[in-house]
Amino acid sequence: MKKKASPTLQYTKQEPPQKPVRTVFIILLATVVTIAVLITGYRMKVAMEPQVPLAVSDTQIVSIFFPSQDKVIEKRLDVRSNISNQEKAEMIINKLKQEKYLPQGLMLYEAATDTDGIMYVNVSRDLVDSRPSTMKEILTVYSIVHSFLATFKEAQKILLLVDGQPLYTVGGTLYTYKPIEFNPDLLED
């Protein structure tokens, strides 16, 4: 009897299965390269576009409200942009004095705004000594208030001071001890 040879299994080397990590890595790398190319292209496009210079205005506007019958009228003045706030405040007072809406001896000592948006306008006693009539008092106070509020955007209310002290009233009609807001009812249509 013939001895049967034991069957031998043929050894075949199997390739290990390809891991999906390599495929994900290749896709991720391709995505990063594509994004980098797009960003570089956009930056080059922006760099090649002509730059439009920002128009810097060398003037700014000072608004002055003048009394007219029973309303106030706004007139705008163009002034150079490097003018200080104190110079703008003095300009407002001087223009109102030129038009004879404020006493000629009136002096502006200071105009300053606090962090709450209240602007303190400190003037000389000449404002009270002029003894204006009822309507003239109202229009005078609101000419000052509107002019300062329209010119100084950071100010929301005006508190009039005479020689550094709060003013109860200029002529007995309008209560000025508290800060005064812009009054659109007094604007001429």
N, CA and C atoms as a LAMMPS dump frame, in Angstrom:
ITEM: TIMESTEP
0
ITEM: NUMBER OF ATOMS
567
ITEM: BOX BOUNDS ff ff ff
-5.0000000000000000e+02 5.0000000000000000e+02
-5.0000000000000000e+02 5.0000000000000000e+02
-5.0000000000000000e+02 5.0000000000000000e+02
ITEM: ATOMS id mol type element x y z
1 1 1 N 0.772 -1.135 0
2 1 2 C 0 0 0
3 1 3 C 0.839 1.234 0
4 2 1 N 0.305 1.882 -0.725
5 2 2 C 1.065 3.091 -0.924
6 2 3 C 0.673 4.088 0.136
7 3 1 N 1.634 4.593 0.631
8 3 2 C 1.389 5.538 1.681
9 3 3 C 0.971 6.852 1.051
10 4 1 N -0.068 7.25 1.572
11 4 2 C -0.593 8.489 1.012
12 4 3 C 0.145 9.654 1.626
13 5 1 N 0.481 10.474 0.801
14 5 2 C 1.157 11.658 1.293
15 5 3 C 0.124 12.587 1.886
16 6 1 N 0.528 13.14 2.938
17 6 2 C -0.429 14.044 3.58
18 6 3 C -0.562 15.306 2.734
19 7 1 N -1.748 15.68 2.631
20 7 2 C -1.939 16.843 1.769
21 7 3 C -1.239 18.067 2.349
22 8 1 N -0.614 18.754 1.549
23 8 2 C 0.036 19.981 1.999
24 8 3 C -0.784 21.159 1.522
25 9 1 N -0.898 22.007 2.392
26 9 2 C -1.624 23.222 2.032
27 9 3 C -0.645 24.165 1.376
28 10 1 N -1.127 24.66 0.352
29 10 2 C -0.251 25.567 -0.338
30 10 3 C -0.304 26.916 0.366
31 11 1 N 0.866 27.395 0.643
32 11 2 C 0.947 28.673 1.352
33 11 3 C 0.926 29.802 0.338
34 12 1 N -0.052 30.629 0.486
35 12 2 C -0.111 31.785 -0.387
36 12 3 C -0.029 33.029 0.485
37 13 1 N 0.798 33.867 0.115
38 13 2 C 0.965 35.101 0.875
39 13 3 C -0.142 36.041 0.462
40 14 1 N -0.892 36.426 1.455
41 14 2 C -1.992 37.347 1.163
42 14 3 C -1.543 38.76 1.493
43 15 1 N -1.931 39.665 0.626
44 15 2 C -1.624 41.073 0.868
45 15 3 C -2.564 41.554 1.962
46 16 1 N -2.024 42.277 2.905
47 16 2 C -2.933 42.801 3.928
48 16 3 C -3.893 43.783 3.262
49 17 1 N -5.127 43.848 3.75
50 17 2 C -6.093 44.774 3.141
51 17 3 C -5.615 46.219 3.273
52 18 1 N -5.866 46.997 2.212
53 18 2 C -5.42 48.388 2.204
54 18 3 C -6.263 49.158 3.208
55 19 1 N -5.604 49.906 3.993
56 19 2 C -6.292 50.637 5.045
57 19 3 C -6.94 51.881 4.458
58 20 1 N -8.149 52.244 4.932
59 20 2 C -8.823 53.427 4.403
60 20 3 C -8.159 54.725 4.836
61 21 1 N -7.268 54.687 5.773
62 21 2 C -6.598 55.895 6.252
63 21 3 C -5.795 56.536 5.135
64 22 1 N -5.158 55.758 4.315
65 22 2 C -4.354 56.286 3.227
66 22 3 C -5.247 57.05 2.248
67 23 1 N -6.404 56.576 1.948
68 23 2 C -7.334 57.234 1.027
69 23 3 C -7.835 58.547 1.624
70 24 1 N -8.195 58.525 2.891
71 24 2 C -8.669 59.749 3.563
72 24 3 C -7.564 60.788 3.582
73 25 1 N -6.344 60.35 3.856
74 25 2 C -5.208 61.276 3.884
75 25 3 C -4.995 61.931 2.523
76 26 1 N -5.099 61.191 1.477
77 26 2 C -4.908 61.724 0.117
78 26 3 C -6.005 62.742 -0.21
79 27 1 N -7.247 62.452 0.151
80 27 2 C -8.35 63.385 -0.111
81 27 3 C -8.172 64.663 0.701
82 28 1 N -7.77 64.508 1.954
83 28 2 C -7.552 65.678 2.813
84 28 3 C -6.417 66.542 2.285
85 29 1 N -5.352 65.936 1.865
86 29 2 C -4.213 66.666 1.306
87 29 3 C -4.614 67.417 0.041
88 30 1 N -5.386 66.784 -0.821
89 30 2 C -5.843 67.437 -2.053
90 30 3 C -6.732 68.635 -1.732
91 31 1 N -7.591 68.513 -0.708
92 31 2 C -8.469 69.616 -0.304
93 31 3 C -7.655 70.797 0.219
94 32 1 N -6.678 70.539 1.059
95 32 2 C -5.836 71.601 1.622
96 32 3 C -5.076 72.325 0.515
97 33 1 N -4.526 71.584 -0.432
98 33 2 C -3.785 72.198 -1.541
99 33 3 C -4.726 73.072 -2.38
100 34 1 N -5.944 72.59 -2.632
101 34 2 C -6.91 73.364 -3.424
102 34 3 C -7.273 74.665 -2.714
103 35 1 N -7.518 74.601 -1.423
104 35 2 C -7.86 75.817 -0.654
105 35 3 C -6.69 76.792 -0.66
106 36 1 N -5.479 76.292 -0.492
107 36 2 C -4.302 77.168 -0.496
108 36 3 C -4.155 77.879 -1.84
109 37 1 N -4.396 77.175 -2.931
110 37 2 C -4.305 77.78 -4.266
111 37 3 C -5.374 78.856 -4.433
112 38 1 N -6.589 78.585 -3.973
113 38 2 C -7.674 79.576 -4.083
114 38 3 C -7.383 80.828 -3.263
115 39 1 N -6.892 80.661 -2.044
116 39 2 C -6.567 81.819 -1.201
117 39 3 C -5.452 82.643 -1.822
118 40 1 N -4.427 81.996 -2.309
119 40 2 C -3.317 82.707 -2.947
120 40 3 C -3.81 83.47 -4.173
121 41 1 N -4.672 82.835 -4.976
122 41 2 C -5.219 83.52 -6.149
123 41 3 C -6.048 84.733 -5.766
124 42 1 N -6.851 84.622 -4.721
125 42 2 C -7.672 85.754 -4.267
126 42 3 C -6.789 86.901 -3.784
127 43 1 N -5.769 86.57 -3.012
128 43 2 C -4.858 87.617 -2.519
129 43 3 C -4.149 88.326 -3.669
130 44 1 N -3.76 87.568 -4.683
131 44 2 C -3.099 88.182 -5.832
132 44 3 C -4.066 89.085 -6.582
133 45 1 N -5.309 88.655 -6.703
134 45 2 C -6.315 89.458 -7.402
135 45 3 C -6.547 90.774 -6.657
136 46 1 N -6.685 90.696 -5.317
137 46 2 C -6.9 91.897 -4.512
138 46 3 C -5.691 92.823 -4.592
139 47 1 N -4.493 92.246 -4.575
140 47 2 C -3.275 93.059 -4.633
141 47 3 C -3.136 93.782 -5.962
142 48 1 N -3.665 93.215 -7.027
143 48 2 C -3.53 93.82 -8.347
144 48 3 C -4.596 94.874 -8.633
145 49 1 N -5.678 94.878 -7.851
146 49 2 C -6.737 95.871 -8.075
147 49 3 C -6.229 97.25 -7.675
148 50 1 N -6.608 98.269 -8.405
149 50 2 C -6.166 99.615 -8.03
150 50 3 C -6.824 100.02 -6.708
151 51 1 N -6.039 100.598 -5.848
152 51 2 C -6.529 101.036 -4.542
153 51 3 C -7.199 102.395 -4.674
154 52 1 N -8.39 102.499 -4.127
155 52 2 C -9.12 103.753 -4.142
156 52 3 C -8.794 104.476 -2.841
157 53 1 N -8.177 105.633 -2.923
158 53 2 C -7.839 106.34 -1.682
159 53 3 C -9.107 106.829 -0.994
160 54 1 N -9.095 106.767 0.325
161 54 2 C -10.216 107.278 1.1
162 54 3 C -10.212 108.792 1.011
163 55 1 N -11.371 109.337 0.756
164 55 2 C -11.482 110.782 0.666
165 55 3 C -11.519 111.355 2.08
166 56 1 N -10.491 112.047 2.435
167 56 2 C -10.415 112.665 3.745
168 56 3 C -10.864 114.107 3.592
169 57 1 N -11.908 114.414 4.296
170 57 2 C -12.443 115.763 4.201
171 57 3 C -11.573 116.709 5.013
172 58 1 N -11.268 117.838 4.441
173 58 2 C -10.473 118.808 5.168
174 58 3 C -11.359 119.881 5.798
175 59 1 N -12.668 119.658 5.764
176 59 2 C -13.599 120.572 6.427
177 59 3 C -14.615 119.774 7.231
178 60 1 N -15.222 120.439 8.172
179 60 2 C -16.323 119.88 8.937
180 60 3 C -17.386 120.952 9.109
181 61 1 N -18.538 120.556 9.596
182 61 2 C -19.668 121.485 9.662
183 61 3 C -19.924 121.919 11.101
184 62 1 N -20.133 123.204 11.26
185 62 2 C -20.6 123.777 12.525
186 62 3 C -21.999 124.309 12.254
187 63 1 N -22.969 123.804 13.012
188 63 2 C -24.358 124.234 12.843
189 63 3 C -24.678 125.318 13.863
190 64 1 N -25.283 126.392 13.376
191 64 2 C -25.69 127.481 14.267
192 64 3 C -27.165 127.738 14.025
193 65 1 N -27.926 127.768 15.104
194 65 2 C -29.367 127.994 15.035
195 65 3 C -29.649 129.429 15.464
196 66 1 N -30.259 130.189 14.553
197 66 2 C -30.582 131.584 14.815
198 66 3 C -32.081 131.725 15.062
199 67 1 N -32.477 132.547 16.043
200 67 2 C -33.908 132.792 16.265
201 67 3 C -34.527 133.497 15.058
202 68 1 N -35.772 133.122 14.757
203 68 2 C -36.524 133.747 13.677
204 68 3 C -37.99 133.709 14.065
205 69 1 N -38.522 134.845 14.464
206 69 2 C -39.891 134.983 14.965
207 69 3 C -40.079 134.041 16.154
208 70 1 N -40.819 132.939 16.014
209 70 2 C -41.014 132.044 17.152
210 70 3 C -40.4 130.665 16.915
211 71 1 N -39.417 130.574 16.035
212 71 2 C -38.712 129.327 15.709
213 71 3 C -37.213 129.606 15.632
214 72 1 N -36.446 128.561 15.376
215 72 2 C -35.008 128.729 15.133
216 72 3 C -34.668 128.144 13.765
217 73 1 N -33.739 128.803 13.086
218 73 2 C -33.317 128.407 11.738
219 73 3 C -31.858 127.967 11.804
220 74 1 N -31.562 126.844 11.154
221 74 2 C -30.198 126.33 11.142
222 74 3 C -29.423 126.895 9.958
223 75 1 N -28.218 127.355 10.244
224 75 2 C -27.261 127.734 9.205
225 75 3 C -26.009 126.923 9.454
226 76 1 N -25.473 126.366 8.375
227 76 2 C -24.284 125.526 8.492
228 76 3 C -23.068 126.264 7.966
229 77 1 N -22 126.146 8.712
230 77 2 C -20.739 126.758 8.315
231 77 3 C -19.703 125.662 8.117
232 78 1 N -18.983 125.724 7
233 78 2 C -17.866 124.813 6.779
234 78 3 C -16.634 125.408 7.423
235 79 1 N -16.001 124.629 8.28
236 79 2 C -14.768 125.069 8.933
237 79 3 C -13.697 124.017 8.68
238 80 1 N -12.46 124.378 8.861
239 80 2 C -11.377 123.424 8.631
240 80 3 C -11.465 122.286 9.659
241 81 1 N -11.009 121.123 9.278
242 81 2 C -11.195 119.926 10.099
243 81 3 C -10.318 119.891 11.341
244 82 1 N -9.242 120.654 11.358
245 82 2 C -8.348 120.603 12.509
246 82 3 C -8.691 121.641 13.576
247 83 1 N -9.87 122.216 13.518
248 83 2 C -10.287 123.195 14.507
249 83 3 C -10.632 122.463 15.811
250 84 1 N -10.252 123.031 16.94
251 84 2 C -10.5 122.39 18.236
252 84 3 C -11.955 122.575 18.659
253 85 1 N -12.385 121.765 19.607
254 85 2 C -13.754 121.875 20.119
255 85 3 C -13.988 123.231 20.776
256 86 1 N -12.997 123.754 21.47
257 86 2 C -13.142 125.069 22.108
258 86 3 C -13.314 126.157 21.045
259 87 1 N -12.588 126.041 19.938
260 87 2 C -12.733 127.017 18.858
261 87 3 C -14.111 126.939 18.215
262 88 1 N -14.638 125.714 18.055
263 88 2 C -15.993 125.571 17.513
264 88 3 C -17.016 126.19 18.458
265 89 1 N -16.854 125.954 19.755
266 89 2 C -17.777 126.514 20.744
267 89 3 C -17.726 128.043 20.719
268 90 1 N -16.534 128.593 20.652
269 90 2 C -16.397 130.054 20.589
270 90 3 C -17.002 130.604 19.296
271 91 1 N -16.86 129.866 18.2
272 91 2 C -17.433 130.293 16.93
273 91 3 C -18.958 130.391 17.042
274 92 1 N -19.582 129.409 17.685
275 92 2 C -21.039 129.431 17.854
276 92 3 C -21.463 130.667 18.631
277 93 1 N -20.811 130.906 19.756
278 93 2 C -21.164 132.072 20.597
279 93 3 C -20.913 133.367 19.833
280 94 1 N -19.784 133.459 19.147
281 94 2 C -19.465 134.697 18.418
282 94 3 C -20.448 134.978 17.284
283 95 1 N -20.859 133.935 16.562
284 95 2 C -21.837 134.146 15.479
285 95 3 C -23.186 134.603 16.044
286 96 1 N -23.601 134.039 17.171
287 96 2 C -24.855 134.476 17.796
288 96 3 C -24.733 135.917 18.329
289 97 1 N -23.542 136.302 18.775
290 97 2 C -23.318 137.687 19.218
291 97 3 C -23.302 138.638 18.021
292 98 1 N -22.699 138.222 16.904
293 98 2 C -22.647 139.062 15.702
294 98 3 C -24.044 139.397 15.206
295 99 1 N -24.938 138.421 15.286
296 99 2 C -26.309 138.633 14.827
297 99 3 C -27.186 139.274 15.911
298 100 1 N -26.568 139.638 17.026
299 100 2 C -27.218 140.331 18.14
300 100 3 C -28.297 139.497 18.831
301 101 1 N -28.094 138.179 18.858
302 101 2 C -28.999 137.297 19.592
303 101 3 C -28.475 137.021 20.988
304 102 1 N -27.218 137.32 21.224
305 102 2 C -26.611 137.217 22.547
306 102 3 C -25.995 138.562 22.9
307 103 1 N -25.915 138.885 24.197
308 103 2 C -25.293 140.156 24.599
309 103 3 C -23.846 140.251 24.123
310 104 1 N -23.429 141.421 23.69
311 104 2 C -22.09 141.617 23.137
312 104 3 C -20.983 141.311 24.144
313 105 1 N -21.23 141.529 25.435
314 105 2 C -20.213 141.277 26.451
315 105 3 C -20.122 139.822 26.885
316 106 1 N -21 138.972 26.389
317 106 2 C -21.035 137.565 26.814
318 106 3 C -19.733 136.876 26.444
319 107 1 N -19.202 136.134 27.403
320 107 2 C -17.959 135.384 27.168
321 107 3 C -18.207 133.905 27.436
322 108 1 N -17.653 133.081 26.599
323 108 2 C -17.686 131.637 26.809
324 108 3 C -16.417 131.262 27.566
325 109 1 N -16.59 130.71 28.758
326 109 2 C -15.427 130.286 29.541
327 109 3 C -14.978 128.877 29.152
328 110 1 N -15.964 127.991 29.006
329 110 2 C -15.605 126.611 28.719
330 110 3 C -16.827 125.858 28.22
331 111 1 N -16.569 124.845 27.412
332 111 2 C -17.598 123.904 26.963
333 111 3 C -16.963 122.522 27.005
334 112 1 N -17.52 121.65 27.845
335 112 2 C -16.957 120.308 28.013
336 112 3 C -18.079 119.299 28.157
337 113 1 N -17.848 118.091 27.634
338 113 2 C -18.845 117.019 27.678
339 113 3 C -18.372 115.919 28.609
340 114 1 N -19.291 115.438 29.476
341 114 2 C -18.929 114.337 30.362
342 114 3 C -19.253 112.995 29.7
343 115 1 N -18.999 111.914 30.409
344 115 2 C -19.186 110.577 29.842
345 115 3 C -20.657 110.214 29.651
346 116 1 N -21.567 110.941 30.292
347 116 2 C -23.001 110.684 30.137
348 116 3 C -23.604 111.444 28.965
349 117 1 N -22.79 112.201 28.236
350 117 2 C -23.283 112.95 27.09
351 117 3 C -23.849 114.313 27.452
352 118 1 N -23.576 114.789 28.65
353 118 2 C -24.037 116.122 29.057
354 118 3 C -22.905 117.107 28.805
355 119 1 N -23.215 118.136 28.014
356 119 2 C -22.222 119.174 27.733
357 119 3 C -22.497 120.359 28.651
358 120 1 N -21.468 120.785 29.349
359 120 2 C -21.548 121.925 30.246
360 120 3 C -21.029 123.138 29.494
361 121 1 N -21.889 124.127 29.317
362 121 2 C -21.52 125.357 28.619
363 121 3 C -21.481 126.457 29.668
364 122 1 N -20.279 126.899 29.994
365 122 2 C -20.061 127.885 31.048
366 122 3 C -19.848 129.263 30.422
367 123 1 N -20.77 130.187 30.679
368 123 2 C -20.704 131.53 30.101
369 123 3 C -20.689 132.576 31.216
370 124 1 N -20.452 133.817 30.811
371 124 2 C -20.413 134.914 31.774
372 124 3 C -21.822 135.343 32.177
373 125 1 N -21.908 136.147 33.232
374 125 2 C -23.169 136.612 33.799
375 125 3 C -23.959 137.491 32.823
376 126 1 N -23.349 137.947 31.759
377 126 2 C -24.027 138.824 30.794
378 126 3 C -25.283 138.17 30.213
379 127 1 N -25.331 136.84 30.176
380 127 2 C -26.506 136.143 29.66
381 127 3 C -27.727 136.436 30.524
382 128 1 N -27.551 136.477 31.834
383 128 2 C -28.663 136.721 32.762
384 128 3 C -28.965 138.209 32.86
385 129 1 N -27.953 139.033 32.817
386 129 2 C -28.132 140.478 32.979
387 129 3 C -28.886 141.116 31.824
388 130 1 N -29.005 140.436 30.694
389 130 2 C -29.669 141.034 29.532
390 130 3 C -31.19 141.094 29.69
391 131 1 N -31.762 140.336 30.611
392 131 2 C -33.212 140.334 30.894
393 131 3 C -34.058 140.249 29.624
394 132 1 N -33.99 139.136 28.912
395 132 2 C -34.761 139.013 27.668
396 132 3 C -36.254 138.815 27.947
397 133 1 N -37.066 139.128 26.943
398 133 2 C -38.506 138.876 27.05
399 133 3 C -38.738 137.362 27.032
400 134 1 N -39.97 136.941 27.285
401 134 2 C -40.287 135.51 27.376
402 134 3 C -39.89 134.746 26.122
403 135 1 N -40.365 135.179 24.972
404 135 2 C -40.063 134.448 23.736
405 135 3 C -38.593 134.568 23.377
406 136 1 N -38 135.724 23.612
407 136 2 C -36.584 135.898 23.307
408 136 3 C -35.733 135.009 24.213
409 137 1 N -36.143 134.848 25.461
410 137 2 C -35.408 133.963 26.377
411 137 3 C -35.438 132.522 25.866
412 138 1 N -36.607 132.05 25.483
413 138 2 C -36.753 130.676 24.993
414 138 3 C -35.917 130.47 23.735
415 139 1 N -36.024 131.398 22.791
416 139 2 C -35.273 131.255 21.532
417 139 3 C -33.769 131.395 21.743
418 140 1 N -33.359 132.249 22.659
419 140 2 C -31.931 132.416 22.95
420 140 3 C -31.356 131.132 23.535
421 141 1 N -32.043 130.584 24.535
422 141 2 C -31.554 129.354 25.168
423 141 3 C -31.508 128.217 24.144
424 142 1 N -32.568 128.065 23.362
425 142 2 C -32.587 126.969 22.392
426 142 3 C -31.662 127.217 21.199
427 143 1 N -31.334 128.448 20.908
428 143 2 C -30.311 128.711 19.884
429 143 3 C -28.975 128.158 20.348
430 144 1 N -28.657 128.4 21.604
431 144 2 C -27.399 127.883 22.168
432 144 3 C -27.445 126.357 22.23
433 145 1 N -28.53 125.821 22.803
434 145 2 C -28.661 124.374 22.984
435 145 3 C -28.604 123.64 21.646
436 146 1 N -29.409 124.056 20.694
437 146 2 C -29.442 123.376 19.39
438 146 3 C -28.106 123.488 18.664
439 147 1 N -27.479 124.653 18.727
440 147 2 C -26.197 124.841 18.043
441 147 3 C -25.136 123.904 18.598
442 148 1 N -25.065 123.792 19.922
443 148 2 C -24.054 122.919 20.524
444 148 3 C -24.373 121.446 20.287
445 149 1 N -25.636 121.069 20.393
446 149 2 C -25.998 119.664 20.185
447 149 3 C -25.801 119.225 18.733
448 150 1 N -26.086 120.102 17.795
449 150 2 C -25.919 119.749 16.383
450 150 3 C -24.447 119.699 15.977
451 151 1 N -23.632 120.509 16.595
452 151 2 C -22.21 120.569 16.246
453 151 3 C -21.394 119.495 16.953
454 152 1 N -21.7 119.242 18.216
455 152 2 C -20.939 118.274 19.015
456 152 3 C -21.764 116.997 19.143
457 153 1 N -21.476 116.032 18.287
458 153 2 C -22.276 114.806 18.197
459 153 3 C -22.227 113.964 19.471
460 154 1 N -21.168 114.084 20.272
461 154 2 C -21.079 113.296 21.496
462 154 3 C -21.979 113.845 22.606
463 155 1 N -22.446 115.074 22.456
464 155 2 C -23.327 115.701 23.452
465 155 3 C -24.781 115.331 23.179
466 156 1 N -25.513 114.998 24.232
467 156 2 C -26.929 114.659 24.11
468 156 3 C -27.82 115.692 24.799
469 157 1 N -27.261 116.395 25.785
470 157 2 C -27.99 117.429 26.518
471 157 3 C -27.01 118.543 26.862
472 158 1 N -27.561 119.742 27.093
473 158 2 C -26.736 120.901 27.432
474 158 3 C -27.155 121.414 28.8
475 159 1 N -26.169 121.67 29.664
476 159 2 C -26.421 122.305 30.951
477 159 3 C -25.721 123.658 30.926
478 160 1 N -26.519 124.721 31.013
479 160 2 C -25.953 126.064 31.014
480 160 3 C -25.448 126.405 32.409
481 161 1 N -24.244 126.933 32.445
482 161 2 C -23.646 127.398 33.695
483 161 3 C -23.327 128.876 33.532
484 162 1 N -23.53 129.648 34.598
485 162 2 C -23.146 131.059 34.599
486 162 3 C -22.084 131.213 35.667
487 163 1 N -20.913 131.64 35.259
488 163 2 C -19.759 131.752 36.145
489 163 3 C -19.523 130.458 36.923
490 164 1 N -19.708 129.323 36.249
491 164 2 C -19.428 128.015 36.837
492 164 3 C -20.548 127.432 37.672
493 165 1 N -21.656 128.134 37.813
494 165 2 C -22.775 127.664 38.639
495 165 3 C -23.981 127.343 37.759
496 166 1 N -24.769 126.311 38.138
497 166 2 C -25.979 126.016 37.362
498 166 3 C -26.927 127.21 37.37
499 167 1 N -27.602 127.378 36.282
500 167 2 C -28.494 128.516 36.085
501 167 3 C -29.939 128.022 36.197
502 168 1 N -30.707 128.593 37.143
503 168 2 C -32.105 128.184 37.307
504 168 3 C -32.957 128.642 36.134
505 169 1 N -32.74 129.88 35.712
506 169 2 C -33.478 130.431 34.586
507 169 3 C -32.728 131.651 34.069
508 170 1 N -32.867 131.922 32.795
509 170 2 C -32.192 133.087 32.214
510 170 3 C -32.993 134.346 32.5
511 171 1 N -34.305 134.286 32.306
512 171 2 C -35.128 135.471 32.499
513 171 3 C -36.418 135.203 33.258
514 172 1 N -36.547 134.02 33.835
515 172 2 C -37.719 133.727 34.628
516 172 3 C -38.746 132.841 33.942
517 173 1 N -38.553 132.487 32.697
518 173 2 C -39.541 131.685 31.974
519 173 3 C -39.117 130.231 31.829
520 174 1 N -37.945 130.004 31.29
521 174 2 C -37.482 128.661 30.952
522 174 3 C -36.583 128.121 32.065
523 175 1 N -36.951 126.95 32.594
524 175 2 C -36.19 126.291 33.649
525 175 3 C -34.944 125.66 33.045
526 176 1 N -33.774 126.127 33.466
527 176 2 C -32.517 125.665 32.874
528 176 3 C -31.605 124.97 33.883
529 177 1 N -32.137 124.612 35.054
530 177 2 C -31.296 123.995 36.083
531 177 3 C -30.926 122.561 35.725
532 178 1 N -31.78 121.889 34.968
533 178 2 C -31.486 120.534 34.489
534 178 3 C -30.984 120.623 33.047
535 179 1 N -30.223 119.609 32.612
536 179 2 C -29.752 119.606 31.222
537 179 3 C -30.921 119.653 30.236
538 180 1 N -30.722 120.385 29.153
539 180 2 C -31.774 120.621 28.157
540 180 3 C -31.48 119.788 26.914
541 181 1 N -32.532 119.149 26.383
542 181 2 C -32.413 118.333 25.174
543 181 3 C -32.794 119.142 23.944
544 182 1 N -32.49 118.583 22.797
545 182 2 C -32.875 119.171 21.517
546 182 3 C -34.399 119.215 21.435
547 183 1 N -34.962 120.334 21.003
548 183 2 C -36.413 120.495 20.917
549 183 3 C -36.81 120.682 19.446
550 184 1 N -37.224 119.602 18.781
551 184 2 C -37.549 119.695 17.359
552 184 3 C -38.783 120.564 17.077
553 185 1 N -39.605 120.821 18.094
554 185 2 C -40.795 121.648 17.897
555 185 3 C -40.442 123.106 17.582
556 186 1 N -39.256 123.517 17.936
557 186 2 C -38.847 124.902 17.695
558 186 3 C -38.16 125.099 16.348
559 187 1 N -37.971 124.035 15.599
560 187 2 C -37.323 124.173 14.289
561 187 3 C -38.301 124.716 13.27
562 188 1 N -37.788 125.623 12.452
563 188 2 C -38.631 126.173 11.39
564 188 3 C -38.802 125.126 10.302
565 189 1 N -40.027 125.013 9.806
566 189 2 C -40.341 123.984 8.8
567 189 3 C -39.654 124.231 7.483
